[in-house]
Amino acid sequence: MTHTIKVDIWSDVQCPWCYIGKRKFEAGLARFTSERGADAGPDVVVEYHSFELAPDTPVDFDGSPVDYLSERKGLPLAQVEQMLDNVTSIAASVGLDYRYESVKQTNTIKAHELLHFAKAHDKQLEMKERLLSAYFVEGRHVGRVDDLVELAAEVGLDATDARTALEAGTFTAAVKADVAVAQGYGITGVPFFVIDGKYGVSGAQDPQAFAQVLERAVDDAADHAVAVTDGAHTDAAGAASATDGAR
């Protein structure tokens, strides 16, 4: 029996650990697929969900990420710079070149709306990667409609349709619904991964951790299939006995 594993990921476009976690999950998925065999393993479907780390951030923040984090967390500038140096180093270890000197701090709700628009057009995974790279690596603005429309077009989405959806707030309710589900799960930080609706993985864990959880999800699905099959056999045997008795 072929089982599809669903992976739901809550993350924010301006969360540095979300991009790192994305890379580590992808590495874990590749390891899981390799161990199972590309043709033997189950299909893994990934869907991203919205989470706003700082919904009160202005679209055009007047300052750098260091200024923003220092103000928001009440930390000395030097301590924030050290924190960002640390996360930049960790990002580099998974092949990501964070450039905080050019990052444009912003509000991300429109970026999340664009991700829902992209999902409706089967381009969510491409859009997610494009937004993260644009924000952390390229210093692009991901809070303004004009900039987001350009990024949408770069992954093959219709620019006019994207603009219409963003200006109309077509997917605002979908963003808020994702946030509400996260609250229901008790998610307070991202990235957060829900594997097959059963297993929660918090943070940018090592690839092996993701591979192990995926393996467990497959084993659970197989056990459930066996239990259902055994139950069917029992029911069939009972029906045969009843038929014999009628004879």
Salt bridges, closest charged atoms under 4 A:
ASP8 OD1 - LYS6 NZ 3.02
ASP8 OD1 - HIS49 NE2 2.75
ASP12 OD1 - HIS112 NE2 2.87
GLU26 OE2 - LYS22 NZ 2.57
GLU26 OE1 - ARG23 NH1 3.16
GLU47 OE1 - LYS6 NZ 3.01
GLU47 OE2 - HIS49 NE2 3.92
GLU47 OE2 - LYS119 NZ 2.48
GLU52 OE2 - LYS176 NZ 3.27
ASP56 OD1 - ARG72 NH1 3.22
ASP60 OD1 - HIS141 NE2 3.02
ASP60 OD1 - ARG144 NH1 3.17
ASP97 OD2 - ARG99 NH2 2.84
GLU113 OE1 - LYS110 NZ 3.12
GLU129 OE1 - LYS22 NZ 2.67
GLU129 OE2 - ARG23 NH2 2.71
GLU138 OE2 - ARG130 NH1 2.85
GLU138 OE1 - ARG140 NH1 3.57
ASP146 OD1 - ARG163 NH1 2.76
ASP147 OD2 - ARG144 NE 2.84
GLU150 OE1 - ARG140 NH2 3.78
GLU154 OE1 - ARG130 NE 2.81
GLU154 OE2 - ARG140 NH2 3.02
GLU167 OE2 - ARG163 NH1 3.54
ASP178 OD1 - HIS49 ND1 3.15
ASP178 OD2 - HIS116 NE2 2.94
ASP196 OD2 - HIS3 NE2 2.84
ASP206 OD1 - LYS24 NZ 3.78
GLU215 OE2 - ARG36 NH2 2.40
ASP219 OD1 - ARG36 NH2 3.49
ASP244 OD1 - ARG247 NH1 3.63
